[in-house]
Amino acid sequence: MIRLIASDMDGTLLDDEKRLPPSFFSLLQRLGQKGIRFVVASGRSFPILKEQFASYLDEICFICDNGACLAENGVITQANVIPPALVSQVLTACASQQGMIPILCGIHGAYMLARNRQEVREIEQYYPNRCFLSDWGQLQDDIVKITIYDVGDASKNTYPVLAPLFEKQLHAAVSGLHWVDMTNLAVNKGAALRRLQQRLGITAAETMAFGDFYNDVELLQNAGYSYVMANANQDMRRYARYIAPSNQEHGVVKVIEYQIFQQGANNPVRFSPYYSA
């Protein structure tokens, strides 16, 4: 029986215009009536998730900043803070390279240097609580995630440089074409999901998860019913048992509707168009 459903946001639950499926909130209410908890598992920070789901904070659990923060009932309940000295080392490494723009995600805000503001237009979309600093010495917050914006291809430029450099200290994951996220070791969406499962008394076998990118790998690996989106890179399919329709087709909602409300949550999930990966 499925008791917990976790979904990534960008490229998964959201369409390419960053919109939720029109029927999502009605689906959320119906899941609640069945006692099924829904988890938003995102690389996004809690302030923007809190804003987007303002009317449903008591009904949704949030895995934020790729697992660095957990939030329930509208407040952050757990945070995995990166040591300040290590944050400084990453900033120094970025400054020594071309095309790497760091954004520091803290408990109270997201921070970047004011001189990079025009280069990273997405910060206004992803970080409503953004703060622009003249220098990093102005920073006064605990940092839970360092995200680096690569002006080119993050998987070819930033990740090959920073991941090996900090592999013994930080977990690095490519989270989009231009983005690499860095958190403390052992921090990822899957580890956060396990903590939530343990607290709720729910097993992986009772969990359904959806994702599309490399920062979703551990999330998928900790769910008995794991779905990679049809729009994901081909090599992501090895990390999930099944394939869901694309985000543009509202694949998350379609699978949940079929599996929970049509076929029945106790039956195996293998049917067209949602098929084995």
Salt bridges, closest charged atoms under 4 A:
ASP8 OD1 - LYS189 NZ 2.94
ASP10 OD1 - LYS18 NZ 3.04
ASP10 OD1 - ARG44 NH2 2.65
ASP15 OD2 - ARG19 NE 2.96
GLU17 OE1 - ARG19 NH2 3.17
ASP65 OD1 - LYS145 NZ 3.30
GLU72 OE1 - ARG199 NH2 2.42
GLU124 OE2 - ARG117 NH2 3.87
GLU206 OE1 - ARG3 NH1 3.40
ASP216 OD1 - LYS189 NZ 2.58
GLU257 OE2 - ARG30 NH1 2.64
